[in-house]
Every structure is written in C-alpha cells, then in structure tokens.
C-alpha cells in the first residue's frame, strides 16, 4: 500500500470542521489508459456475448482461460510473475473497461485483482507463504477471499474453526462459507477462521484441491449473472502452519469498521488491502454502468420525438440527462481521489465512503435511466430485440447496479461504521473546530463541515462511546452527512472551466440531500435530541416480523 499514513484523511478532517483544500488541490490526474484496456476490450468482443452470459448464467470457459493466460487476473502483479505490472489507477481503467461489457466479467476480474491471493504480495514479508503465493500467481491461478458465512460478515468472530494439530505444524479447518466471489472456480482461497483455544480470527490460504474442500453450490443473484459466486464447505481441511497469514495489529482485514488506522503492532495492513480490494470490485463497475446509462439516455433523447418536438427540447428531460452526466463526473472524481490521493493523504477512511457514494450515484443514474427510457428501460434486451427496438440492456444494468450497494458491505451499515471510525477520535482528544476562510462555492462546504464538527463534539462530550455507538440510525445519518461533504469537496477541487457546470449540478444534489439529513438530526422527533430517540422495541420487531 502506498498510502501516505503520516498525513490526515480528508474525511476525518471534515469531522474536525476542516476542508483540506491543500490536500485536494491540485487535483490528481488519471494516467493515460494502458494498452491492456484495448486488449481486454478486443478479447471480450471476440469471446463473451453478454446476452448469452445472461441466458446461461456462466462465462464461457474459454474466455475465463484467456483472462487467466493474458494476465487480467493479475493486473498489478509484477510482470516476472505473469502479471501486467499496472498501477492501481491503471488497473481501475482496465476493470472499468471490463464492466462496460459485462457485469460478470467485472465481478470476476474485480474479485481476482482486489481480493485474490496475489493482492497480498505487496504486504507479505519474505518466507514460505510469499513463496507459495508467488509460485501460484505465476502459474495463472484464479483466487479469491472466503470470509462470509451463513450468519453474516458483521460478526467479529467466525464459526469456521481452525484446530492446531501436529504440535502446531498444521491446522484442520472446518466450516461453511457463502457468497464467495470466484469460489466455484478458484484454485486458492484465503479463509477466515477462529483458531481453537485462542478466539482469534486469522486468515489461512487453502488449496481448493485439498481433501475435505467442497464447492457446495453456485449462487444465483438478482444481478451479476454469470459471475462465479458460490458456497463452500471445509471438513477438516489440512493447512500447513506456514500458510497462515502473519498476525497484524488490527486483528483481521474484514472487520466491518476496520480502516487500518488503529493498527498498533507490526504486521501487514490487511484492513487497508481490504478497503482497496472493495474499491476495485465496486467503483469501476459503478462508473461503467453510470457511463452506459448516460450514453443510452443521450441516444434515446436524440431519436425520440413527442408531439413533433425532439425529446431533448423538454426542460425536465434535459435536467434528467444532466443529472446523470453529473453523477458520472462525480464518480470519476471520487475514484481518482481515492486511488491517486494516497501520495498526499491517508485515503483509507475515504475509501469506504467513496464505495458508498459511487454505488448510490450509480443506482440513481440507472434508476433515472429506466424511467427516462420508459418501456425500453424496464424491458429486457432480448424482448426489445424481438420487436425490433434497440436492445439496450438497461434492465440488466439495473439489477447489476443494485448488487453494488450490497457487495462489500451493505450501504446503510457502512455509513454507520464509517461514522463510528471517525467519531472514535473525539474520545481522548480535544476536538475544537478550527475556523476557515474560504470563498465562492467553498464557503458552503466549510460552513457545513464546521457544523458537523460541532455536532460530533457535542454528542461525544455528552455521551459515552457505548451509548453513542449503539445509536446506529444516528451514526448512519452522520456518516451520510460526512459523505456528501466529501463528495462536494472532491468535486469542487476537481472541477475546471469545462466541468464547472457538472460540479454545480453535483453539488446542488448534495445540498438537497444534506437538507434532508440535517432535518433528521435537528428534528428527529418533537422535543427530542437525536440521542434521545427511542430504539425500536423488541415488541415492535416481533410484530413487524409476524
């Protein structure tokens, strides 16, 4: 990881009432697209029919083989190991190209590059584990992470158990894993398991050819058809002790509120790797879907005539298309900041917020596009083709986009966990919001950041961590306020004369959403402060589920 750990996070600074324009400007520029973008596009055009993948629910085996052999599952891995040696920002562009063609391709490549075994090479020290992974990566493996369990990933423990045997020389792992990206096709997976006798959750690298390892099923999601996502069972699978991930101070990378900032002991930054991995799975796909929606919207408006007037002549239609264009611009800016701002700031806390912002903006764009195109939006591409209408796969994009708000952590809980991580610093520090002098459009963001800091300081001074952090709705609202402020700051820092209008539209949307979010804090219920709003009672939960 190349994060600038000694510098502050722009997100955390917003919680303190400061907008760090000095970190955001000059805004980082995306590097030129690598040759791999065009190479992947050519491969997919030749070997993957998205509608056939939609019908069969599988990527063609020959296409998966080609993706492996051409290094597309090892975008950032060194060339001597069979990878393409790209930077994270270059890999992002390749993943976006894949997502522009097929959601299944996007998820397969995103998981392989974001959570594959090769992703650990940037933090693993020399030793048997690193040597094994290098050998497997050079052989062109498919890999992924096996963390989720039937009980959910929000638990801090895992029901999967690793029992030490042979005087500690090996472990026997037993348990079930679900929703595992690349699980049905992977050669090597890292498995999270609770070590018997210690209660610690650790990561073990498991060869899927090992006795006792079984793929028990393949999930069929509402979207992402064709992506290999499955359930796994491990029955006393033997793993050598040297294939155990070295312990790190943050416990394990998939803890829901871990951003790597609390790591106190030497060890690999597994939480930081997980944040980057989630970004590579979600954000390129979100940008690609939003871009396709903008293209489809413009094409539809250009060819549609209502009562003798071109559709683009109507005011509301122009606003709808402009909103989608602003969403595309915003996702692009956020993705650039998250990946390229690491040389000047600690972007790890920002990454979680960017995942949520990008997936929500994508969802708004595709939802808007379904409405704009009317029947051509809600109808499947195959059905449109049968009646001679342009077979735009808007319905498929709609389902894929909804998955992005769930994958990598459901959005509303990520809001709460993000706020919790940033609010934790208020306990033990004197957080006095510092005044700022700004001008123009920056004034609103600075005023809003100071307001956020004052609310956070007041709440943390009046309530214990346990009491405050139990109020997940309150945390969620605070997290969304901070997210909108981050979005505005990033967009304003990135805007130039050519994109100023898009920035204005993006910021106007954030202003409207902020007004609604602040109203929930200022007026949660008549006569109550946010912390005093009663929790939903057990009786109401029972009644609602009856």
C-alpha positions in Angstrom: 0.0 0.0 0.0 1.3 3.4 -0.9 -1.0 5.3 1.5 0.5 8.4 3.0 -0.1 7.3 6.6 1.6 10.3 8.2 -0.9 12.7 6.5 -4.5 13.1 7.7 -7.6 11.8 5.9 -9.7 14.4 4.1 -12.8 12.6 5.5 -11.5 12.7 9.1 -10.6 16.4 8.7 -14.2 17.1 7.7 -15.4 15.6 11.0 -13.0 18.1 12.7 -14.5 21.0 10.8 -11.7 21.5 8.3 -11.9 21.2 4.5 -8.4 20.3 3.4 -8.2 22.1 0.1 -4.4 22.0 0.4 -4.6 18.2 0.1 -7.2 18.1 -2.6 -5.5 20.6 -4.9 -4.1 20.4 -7.4 -6.4 17.5 -8.1 -4.7 14.3 -9.3 -5.0 13.5 -13.0 -5.7 10.0 -14.2 -2.8 8.4 -16.1 -3.2 7.5 -19.8 -5.1 4.3 -20.4 -2.7 1.3 -20.6 -2.7 -0.9 -23.6 -4.5 -3.5 -21.5 -7.7 -1.5 -21.8 -7.9 -2.0 -25.6 -6.6 -5.6 -25.3 -9.3 -6.6 -22.9 -12.0 -4.9 -24.9 -10.9 -6.9 -28.0 -10.8 -10.2 -26.1 -14.3 -9.6 -24.7 -15.8 -8.7 -28.1 -14.4 -11.9 -29.5 -15.2 -14.3 -26.7 -18.0 -13.0 -24.5 -21.6 -12.4 -25.6 -23.2 -10.5 -22.6 -26.7 -11.7 -23.5 -25.5 -15.3 -23.8 -23.9 -15.0 -20.3 -27.3 -13.6 -19.1 -29.1 -16.6 -20.5 -26.7 -19.3 -19.4 -25.5 -17.8 -16.1 -21.9 -18.6 -16.9 -18.9 -17.0 -18.5 -17.5 -19.2 -21.4 -14.7 -21.4 -20.1 -12.5 -20.4 -23.0 -13.0 -16.7 -22.0 -12.0 -17.4 -18.4 -9.0 -19.3 -19.6 -7.9 -16.4 -21.8 -8.4 -13.9 -19.0 -6.1 -16.0 -16.9 -3.4 -16.5 -19.5 -3.4 -12.9 -20.6 -2.8 -11.7 -17.0 -6.1 -9.9 -16.5 -6.5 -11.6 -13.1 -3.1 -10.2 -12.1 -3.2 -6.6 -13.2 -1.0 -5.1 -10.5 1.3 -8.2 -10.1 4.9 -7.9 -11.3 5.5 -9.0 -14.9 8.1 -11.6 -13.8 5.2 -13.4 -12.0 2.9 -13.3 -15.1 1.1 -10.1 -14.2 0.8 -6.9 -16.1 2.6 -4.7 -13.6 0.0 -1.9 -13.7 -0.6 0.7 -11.0 -3.9 0.7 -9.1 -5.2 3.6 -11.2 -4.3 1.8 -14.4 -5.9 -1.4 -13.1 -9.0 0.6 -12.4 -9.3 1.7 -16.0 -9.0 -1.9 -17.2 -11.6 -3.1 -14.7 -13.9 -0.3 -15.9 -13.5 -1.5 -19.5 -14.5 -5.0 -18.4 -17.5 -3.7 -16.5 -18.6 -1.7 -19.6 -19.0 -5.0 -21.4 -20.3 -7.5 -18.8 -21.1 -7.4 -15.1 -19.9 -11.0 -14.8 -16.5 -10.1 -16.2 -16.4 -7.0 -13.9 -17.0 -9.1 -10.8 -14.7 -11.9 -11.8 -11.8 -9.5 -12.5 -12.6 -7.3 -9.6 -12.5 -10.1 -7.1 -9.4 -11.7 -8.6 -7.5 -8.4 -8.5 -9.0 -6.9 -5.4 -9.2 -10.0 -3.1 -7.1 -12.6 -4.9 -4.1 -14.2 -3.3 -1.7 -12.0 -5.4 -3.0 -8.9 -3.7 -1.2 -9.8 -0.5 2.2 -9.8 -2.2 2.5 -6.0 -1.6 2.5 -6.6 2.2 3.8 -10.1 2.8 7.4 -10.4 4.1 9.8 -13.0 2.6 9.0 -16.5 3.6 7.2 -19.7 2.7 3.8 -18.1 2.4 5.0 -15.5 0.0 7.0 -18.0 -2.0 3.9 -20.2 -2.3 1.7 -17.4 -3.5 4.3 -16.2 -6.0 4.5 -19.7 -7.5 0.7 -20.0 -7.7 0.3 -16.5 -9.2 3.0 -17.2 -11.8 1.0 -20.3 -12.8 -2.0 -18.2 -13.5 -4.4 -19.2 -10.7 -7.9 -18.0 -10.1 -8.2 -16.9 -6.5 -10.4 -15.0 -4.0 -11.2 -14.5 -0.4 -13.6 -16.8 1.6 -14.8 -14.8 4.6 -18.6 -14.6 4.5 -20.6 -17.2 6.4 -24.3 -18.0 6.7 -24.5 -16.0 9.9 -23.2 -12.9 8.1 -19.9 -11.0 7.9 -20.7 -8.3 10.5 -19.8 -10.7 13.4 -16.4 -10.2 14.8 -15.9 -13.9 15.2 -16.2 -16.7 12.7 -18.0 -20.1 13.0 -15.4 -21.7 10.8 -12.8 -23.2 13.2 -9.1 -23.9 12.7 -7.8 -26.6 15.1 -4.0 -26.8 15.6 -2.5 -30.3 15.1 0.9 -31.9 14.7 2.3 -29.8 17.6 1.3 -26.6 15.7 2.8 -27.6 12.3 -0.7 -27.6 10.7 -4.3 -26.7 11.2 -7.5 -28.6 10.4 -10.2 -26.2 9.2 -13.9 -26.9 9.3 -16.8 -24.6 8.4 -19.1 -23.2 5.7 -18.6 -20.1 3.5 -21.2 -18.4 1.3 -21.3 -15.6 -1.3 -17.7 -16.3 -2.2 -16.6 -14.5 -5.4 -14.7 -16.8 -7.7 -15.4 -19.6 -5.2 -16.6 -22.2 -7.7 -13.5 -21.6 -10.0 -10.8 -20.7 -7.5 -7.5 -22.6 -7.2 -6.5 -20.9 -3.9 -8.6 -19.0 -1.4 -7.8 -17.3 1.9 -10.2 -18.5 4.5 -11.0 -16.6 7.7 -11.4 -18.9 10.7 -11.4 -18.8 14.5 -8.3 -20.5 16.0 -9.4 -23.0 18.6 -8.2 -22.2 22.1 -7.4 -18.5 21.3 -10.6 -17.0 20.0 -8.6 -15.1 17.3 -9.8 -14.8 13.8 -6.9 -15.5 11.3 -6.5 -16.0 7.6 -5.4 -19.3 6.1 -4.6 -19.9 2.5 -6.3 -23.1 1.3 -5.6 -25.1 -1.8 -9.0 -26.0 -3.2 -7.7 -29.4 -4.3 -7.2 -30.4 -0.6 -9.2 -33.3 0.7 -12.3 -32.1 2.6 -12.7 -29.0 0.5 -16.0 -28.9 -1.4 -17.9 -26.4 -3.6 -21.5 -27.0 -2.4 -23.4 -24.6 -4.7 -23.4 -21.7 -7.0 -25.4 -18.6 -6.1 -27.9 -17.0 -8.5 -28.2 -13.4 -7.6 -30.7 -10.9 -8.9 -27.9 -9.4 -10.9 -24.3 -10.2 -11.8 -25.5 -13.3 -13.7 -22.5 -15.3 -15.0 -20.2 -14.3 -12.1 -18.9 -17.4 -10.3 -20.1 -16.8 -6.8 -20.6 -19.9 -4.6 -20.9 -21.6 -1.3 -18.0 -23.7 0.1 -17.6 -26.4 2.8 -14.4 -27.3 4.6 -14.3 -30.6 6.5 -11.0 -30.9 8.4 -9.1 -29.4 5.6 -5.4 -29.5 6.4 -3.4 -26.3 6.0 0.3 -26.1 6.8 1.1 -23.5 9.5 3.3 -21.6 7.1 0.2 -20.8 5.0 -1.2 -18.8 7.9 -1.2 -15.0 7.4 1.1 -13.3 9.8 -0.8 -11.7 12.7 -1.5 -8.0 12.3 -2.4 -5.4 15.0 -5.9 -4.9 13.5 -6.9 -8.5 14.1 -8.1 -9.3 10.6 -8.8 -7.4 7.5 -12.6 -8.0 7.2 -13.7 -6.4 10.4 -16.5 -4.1 9.4 -15.2 -0.9 11.0 -11.5 -1.5 10.4 -9.8 1.1 8.3 -6.3 0.2 9.3 -5.8 3.4 11.3 -5.9 1.7 14.6 -3.1 -0.8 13.8 -0.6 -0.6 16.7 1.5 -3.7 16.2 3.9 -4.5 13.3 2.2 -6.5 10.6 0.6 -6.3 7.2 -2.0 -3.7 6.7 -4.8 -6.2 5.9 -7.6 -3.7 6.6 -6.1 -1.3 4.1 -5.8 -4.1 1.5 -9.5 -4.9 2.0 -10.6 -1.3 1.5 -8.6 -1.2 -1.7 -10.0 -4.5 -2.8 -13.6 -3.4 -2.2 -12.9 -0.3 -4.2 -11.6 -2.3 -7.2 -14.7 -4.6 -7.1 -17.3 -1.9 -6.8 -16.3 1.5 -8.1 -15.1 0.7 -11.6 -18.3 -1.2 -12.2 -20.4 1.7 -10.8 -18.6 4.2 -13.1 -19.0 1.9 -16.1 -22.8 1.4 -15.5 -23.4 5.1 -15.0 -21.4 5.9 -18.2 -23.5 3.5 -20.2 -26.7 5.0 -18.7 -25.6 8.4 -19.9 -24.8 7.1 -23.3 -28.2 5.3 -23.6 -30.0 8.4 -22.3 -28.4 10.7 -24.8 -29.1 8.3 -27.7 -32.7 7.9 -26.6 -33.3 11.6 -26.3 -31.7 12.2 -29.7 -34.0 9.7 -31.5 -37.3 10.3 -29.7 -40.0 12.8 -30.8 -43.0 13.7 -28.7 -45.8 15.8 -30.3 -43.5 16.9 -33.0 -40.8 18.1 -30.6 -37.5 16.3 -30.0 -37.4 14.8 -26.5 -34.3 16.8 -25.7 -36.3 20.1 -26.1 -38.3 19.4 -22.9 -36.9 21.0 -19.8 -37.3 18.1 -17.4 -35.7 15.7 -19.9 -32.7 18.0 -20.1 -32.5 18.0 -16.3 -32.7 14.2 -16.1 -29.8 13.7 -18.6 -27.8 16.5 -17.0 -28.2 14.8 -13.5 -26.8 11.5 -14.9 -23.9 13.4 -16.6 -23.1 15.0 -13.2 -23.3 11.6 -11.5 -20.7 10.2 -13.9 -18.5 13.1 -13.3 -18.8 12.7 -9.5 -18.0 9.0 -9.5 -15.0 9.7 -11.8 -13.7 12.4 -9.4 -14.2 10.3 -6.3 -12.4 7.3 -7.8 -9.5 9.4 -8.9 -9.1 10.9 -5.4 -9.4 7.5 -3.6 -6.6 6.0 -5.8 -4.4 8.9 -6.6 -4.6 11.0 -3.5 -2.7 8.4 -1.4 0.6 10.2 -2.1 -0.5 13.2 -0.1 -3.2 12.0 2.3 -4.3 8.9 4.1 -7.3 7.9 1.9 -8.1 4.7 3.8 -11.1 6.2 5.7 -12.2 7.9 2.5 -12.3 4.6 0.5 -15.4 3.3 2.4 -17.3 6.5 1.8 -16.3 6.5 -1.9 -17.6 2.9 -2.2 -21.0 4.0 -0.9 -21.1 7.3 -2.8 -20.2 5.6 -6.1 -22.7 2.7 -5.7 -25.5 5.1 -4.8 -24.8 7.5 -7.6 -24.7 4.6 -10.0 -28.0 3.4 -8.6 -29.6 6.9 -9.1 -28.3 7.0 -12.6 -29.7 3.7 -13.7 -33.0 4.2 -11.9 -33.3 7.5 -13.6 -32.5 5.9 -17.0 -35.1 3.2 -16.5 -37.7 5.9 -16.1 -36.4 8.0 -19.0 -36.5 5.1 -21.4 -39.9 4.0 -20.2 -40.8 0.5 -21.5 -37.4 0.4 -23.3 -35.8 0.7 -19.8 -37.8 -1.9 -17.9 -38.0 -4.4 -20.8 -35.2 -6.9 -21.2 -32.8 -6.6 -24.1 -33.9 -9.9 -25.6 -37.5 -8.8 -25.6 -36.6 -5.5 -27.2 -34.6 -7.3 -29.9 -37.6 -9.5 -30.7 -39.8 -6.5 -31.5 -37.1 -4.5 -33.3 -36.3 -1.9 -30.7 -32.7 -1.1 -29.8 -31.7 -3.9 -27.4 -30.2 -1.7 -24.8 -29.6 -3.8 -21.6 -30.9 -1.2 -19.2 -32.8 -3.8 -17.2 -29.6 -5.9 -16.7 -27.7 -2.8 -15.6 -30.5 -2.0 -13.2 -30.1 -5.4 -11.4 -26.3 -5.2 -11.5 -26.2 -1.7 -10.1 -28.4 -2.8 -7.1 -25.9 -5.5 -6.3 -23.1 -2.9 -5.9 -24.9 -1.4 -2.9 -24.8 -4.8 -1.2 -21.5 -6.3 -2.2 -18.6 -5.3 0.0 -20.9 -4.4 2.9 -24.5 -3.2 2.7 -24.5 0.5 2.2 -26.5 1.7 5.3 -24.3 -0.2 7.7 -21.1 1.1 6.0 -22.5 4.6 6.7 -22.7 3.8 10.4 -19.3 2.0 10.6 -17.6 4.8 8.8 -19.0 7.4 11.2 -18.1 5.2 14.2 -14.5 5.0 13.0 -14.2 8.8 12.6 -16.0 9.7 15.8 -13.8 7.4 17.8 -11.0 10.1 17.6 -13.3 12.5 19.5 -12.9 10.4 22.6 -9.5 11.2 24.1 -8.8 14.3 22.0 -9.9 17.9 22.4 -11.7 18.4 19.1 -12.3 22.2 18.7 -13.4 23.0 15.2 -11.0 25.5 13.6 -12.3 28.5 11.7 -11.6 28.6 8.0 -11.6 31.4 5.4 -12.9 30.5 2.0 -14.6 32.0 -0.9 -17.2 31.2 -3.6 -18.6 27.8 -3.6 -16.2 26.6 -1.0 -17.9 28.6 1.7 -20.9 26.3 2.0 -18.8 23.2 2.4 -16.6 24.8 5.1 -19.7 26.0 7.0 -21.3 22.6 6.8 -18.0 20.9 7.9 -17.9 23.2 11.0 -21.5 22.4 11.7 -20.7 18.7 11.5 -17.7 19.0 13.8 -19.8 20.9 16.4 -22.5 18.3 16.4 -19.9 15.5 16.8 -18.1 17.3 19.5 -21.3 17.9 21.4 -22.5 14.3 21.1 -19.2 12.7 22.1 -18.8 15.1 25.1 -22.3 14.3 26.4 -22.4 10.5 25.8 -20.1 7.6 26.2 -18.8 5.6 23.3 -21.1 2.7 24.2 -24.2 4.8 24.3 -23.5 6.8 21.2 -22.3 3.9 19.1 -25.4 1.9 20.0 -27.5 4.5 18.0 -26.9 3.2 14.6 -29.5 5.4 12.9 -27.8 8.5 14.3 -24.4 7.2 13.2 -25.8 6.4 9.8 -27.1 10.0 9.3 -23.9 11.5 10.5 -22.0 9.2 8.1 -24.1 10.3 5.2 -23.6 14.0 6.0 -19.9 13.5 6.0 -20.1 11.5 2.8 -22.0 14.3 1.0 -19.4 16.8 2.2 -16.6 14.7 1.0 -18.3 14.4 -2.4 -18.7 18.2 -2.7 -15.1 18.9 -1.6 -13.7 16.4 -4.1 -15.9 17.6 -7.0 -15.1 21.3 -6.4 -11.4 20.5 -6.2 -11.5 18.6 -9.4 -13.7 21.0 -11.4 -12.2 23.1 -14.2 -13.9 25.6 -16.6 -15.1 22.7 -18.8 -16.7 20.7 -15.9 -17.8 23.6 -13.7 -21.5 23.1 -14.7 -21.3 19.4 -13.9 -19.8 20.3 -10.5 -22.6 22.8 -9.9 -25.3 20.1 -10.6 -23.5 17.6 -8.4 -23.2 20.0 -5.5 -26.8 21.0 -5.9 -27.8 17.4 -5.4 -25.7 17.1 -2.3 -27.2 20.3 -0.9 -30.7 18.9 -1.3 -29.7 15.6 0.4 -27.9 17.4 3.2 -31.0 19.5 3.9 -32.9 16.2 4.5 -30.2 14.7 6.5 -29.8 17.7 8.8 -33.5 17.7 9.4 -33.2 14.2 10.9 -30.6 15.5 13.4 -32.3 18.8 14.1 -35.9 17.5 14.4 -35.8 13.7 14.9 -39.0 13.8 17.0 -40.8 16.7 18.6 -39.0 17.7 21.8 -36.2 15.1 21.5 -32.5 15.3 20.6 -31.1 12.7 18.2 -29.6 10.6 21.0 -32.9 10.5 22.9 -34.9 9.0 20.1 -36.0 5.6 21.5 -34.7 2.4 20.0 -37.2 0.1 18.2 -38.5 -2.1 20.9 -38.4 -5.9 20.8 -42.2 -6.0 20.7 -42.3 -3.8 17.6 -39.7 -6.1 15.9 -41.7 -9.1 16.8 -44.9 -7.5 15.5 -43.2 -6.4 12.2 -42.0 -9.9 11.5 -45.2 -11.7 12.3 
